[in-house]
Every structure is written in C-alpha cells, then in structure tokens.
Amino acid sequence: MRLKPEYMFVIVVLAVLLAAFAIGTVVNRAGKSGAAEAKTTDAPPTVQAALTPEVAREYATALRGRTESARSVVVRSETAGVVAATPAVEGSFVRKGAVLCRLNIDARQATLDQARAALRSRELQQKASAELAAKGYRSQTQVLQDQANLDAAAAAVRQAELGVEQMSIRAPFDGVFDKRDAEIGTYLSPGQACGTVIELNPLLVVGDLPETEASKVRVGAHATAKLTSGETLSGKVRYAAREADAQTRTYRVEITAANPQMTRSGLSAEVRIGSGAGPAHLVPLSSLVLDAAGRQGVRYVLADSTVGFAPIKVLEETPQGIWVTGLKGPVRVITVGQSYVAEGQKVRVAAAR
C-alpha cells in the first residue's frame, strides 16, 4: 500500500524533529561534562598535613660495635722451674698479686737461708769493727771494708729473696684468669706462659666510625651500648683515632664502661655516642620522599597553601616516628599525598582522619 504524499511529509518532519532533539541532548550533556571536568582540573589537589613542632634534642652518632677487654696480658715466668701448684681456677676472678702458678722452689730457699746467715755474720763483724775503730784499735780503711762486706751481704739476701719470689707467678691486676697454659709438672723456661689474665671492669666497647661521622665524636663524650644479651652499658669515649684504617677508611673509637657484672668480651653492640644538641622534628617515616635531585626530605605546606620541600638528615628511628634535622620552626608536614604534589604547587589541606 502506497502512502499518500501528505503522510510522507508528516513522517519526514517528525523524524527531523526527533533527530534534532537527540542531537541537542547529547551536545548539552557533553557541555556540562566538559565544564565539570574543567572545574575539577582547576581545583588544587587535596593533601593531609600534620603540624610538627621544633624541639631541642640531643644529637647522637650511631654505629655497630663490640665489647673488648680493657687489658689482656699473657703472664710469663721470669725464671726456670717445674710447676708445683696452680692455685687459680681457670675462668675465675683473681685479685692483683694472686698466685696463678707456683714453681718448685728447689734449692732457692736454701740459698736464701745461706744469704741471711751471711748477712747476720757481716752485721756482727761491722759492729765490732766500728767499736774497735772508736777505741783506736782499727783503721778507718778496715771499717769501710767491713761496711762494704755488709752491704754486699744485704744485696745477696735481696737477690735470693727475689729468686724465691719469682717462683710464684702472680696476677698483674684485678681480672679474670681466662686461660691456663701450664699445668702441674710442666717445665717453664724464662718467658714461657703460665696463663692469660683479662680485665673486664671497666669494659671496652669499640667500633669503627665512617668518614662522614668521625668529626662529630670527641674524647669524653657520653655513650651508651645496647648489647645482644639485652644489657645496656654507659660510658665515655676514651679514644678516637685520628688516622683512618687503610682498607676500610674508618676510624676506631673506644668507649670505657663500668662493668661490675663482668659482662663478657666479644659481644655485639648497638652504640650511640652523644654529639651535641640542637633543633629536631619528629615526622612519620612514610612522609619521606625524594626530590628531582635524589635528595631525601619531606614536603610541607607553606602559609600560602603552596608546597615546599626541605632536605633532611635522619637522627634516630623510634616507634613513634623518625627524628630529623633540616626543618625550621613549626612545620605542616604532608603525611598523605606527598608523592603526588610538587614544590610550589597550590594544595588544599584536608582534616586528618
């Protein structure tokens, strides 16, 4: 069936109107979407920031270290003889002068007794000579000769006493008899070892400072050492090397610490050495970023709502955050969104959740 021309005209007009309406709707929606997008693009990004005050804090240099004995001496025999007794127990604490090894005296005691007898004889002879000289029956030369004989006899006694004393090998200072090298029946020649004595009180804590930290440490500075055993020692720096190790390019530092509990030598330790005091800020670890130059720092919000960047140096890590230097005064540190903004960019600070 063919449509009449007037019907065809009406259908075409309706189709044109519907098409125009649809096109208008699409254009209107696109315009609104573009305006909203432009409005969103023009709005500054939103970040969260925390106000961080400046506080005075002691600076410290941290390094890995280890405990060492303050002194370690191999005690040696001064004379020859067979070990007759070992009174000191290996590993025990000994006082200065305690006998570690005693040699067989043999004929040395008889030599001492003979020297003392000769001394008594010379004393009587010198006394009689002096009395005779006072009465004019003895010349002054003879008196002087008798006095010389008396002095020689006294020297012989001292020599014999020293020989007997050398049979007892003694501790040179208070410490621990750490190792025995001679047992009963061992023959010791002059210079051979009886054992080793180490001094543990005070105890040394030693470490190696890198080149960047060496200038911050001074002799007399307070230091603490946390040992792997859980103990904490306090002391002062007694030595800081001025010449670096040729291989590691580090500087040796030694700390003396009281050690009444006789903590062992050779334990690893986390050492902190005081190096002055100054301003510091406590910031979250997550707030640290790197700038375009690769410097570590934090981004913060200025008074005009623009972003600033400050390179920092980490002083100490704590469960509450990290202590850093490089910021001045109270600072609004960006804690959320710091990785998506740049220095000089305007931002909007949202309330922290």
Disulfide bonds with the S-S distance in Angstrom:
Cys101-Cys194 2.03
